[in-house]
């Protein structure tokens, strides 16, 4: 993932929040990882697309960079946050999964 959305660490944390309950609840690792991929792929691909787009936008040459700066200024912080509400307001815990209160005992 490119660094132009600054979401690499967040994606890792979200991955862990989704994967941990799946590994505990599913009957096999293969099943857990298949569900994990189905859950996570659409969001991760969307974040990666935004990051690639930002990389191009952030490195525009003059005079395009001046136009970019005007648009960003006109949007203001609220406009930016509204546009990315799907990113910053995401709940990584799938509705049908609950995080266990404690991990199962590995060595009974």
N, C-alpha and C positions, 0 to 999 in steps of 0.2 A: 504494500500500500504506500502510495506517495505521501509525503508529509504535508501537503498543502491544505488539509482540512484538520490537521492536528488531532486525529482520532485513533491513531495506532494503539496506544495504551488502553483507551476506552473500549476498542473492539476486543482486545484481549480480556478485559474484565468482563465484558458482556459474554464473550465466549465461555468463560469459566462459569458464569452464572447460569448459563443454559446447559452446559455439558455436565456439570457435577450432578444435578438431579437425574439426568438421563442415565449416567453411568450407574447410579444407585438403583434406579427403578427398572431399567430394561434388563431382559434376561441374558443378553449378550452384548459385548462391546461393539460388535458389528451393527447390531440393531440401534444401539445408542448413537453411534457415529452417523448412521444413515439418517436418523431423525434430526440429529444436530445439524447436519448439512442442509437438510430440507428447511429447517427453521432459520438458520443463519445466512445462507447464501444470498437470498434476495436483498437483505439489509446491507451486508458487507459489499456486495456488488454496487449497490446504490451509493454507499459512502465512497467507494473507490472511484466511481464515475465523477462524483462531485470533486474529489481530490484532484483527479486529472484535469478537470475543467478549471479548477482554481489555479493549478500550475500554469495553465495557458493564460488565464486572465491576469494573474499576478505578475507575469513577465511580458506584458504587452509593450511594444515599442511606442515611442512618441509618434503621433499625437493620440494614439488609441489609449495610452495610459492616462492621459489627462481626462479623456471622456470617461474612462473607468472610475477615476477618482471623483468626478462630478456625480456619477450615478450612485456610488457608495455613500458619498456625503448626503445626497438627497434622500436616500433610504433611511439613513440614521440607524442607530443601534436597534431600535424597535423593529424597523423594517427587516433588518438582518436576522434578528431573532425569530420574527414571524415566519420568514422564508425557511428557516432551518428548525422550526418547532418539531418536525418529525424526527430530527436528529437528536436534539437536546432534551426532548421530553419523552424519549423512548423508555419503556419498561422492558428490560431484557428477559425478565422471567415470563415464560409463556403461560397463558391463562390456565392451561390444563396441567401444569407442573407446579408443585410446591417444593420449596427447598426444605430438606429435612432439618429438623431442629438440631440433630446431632448425627454425625456420620456413623454408619454401622460398624460394629466391631469387626476388624479384619482378621484377628487371630483369636477365635473363640476358645 
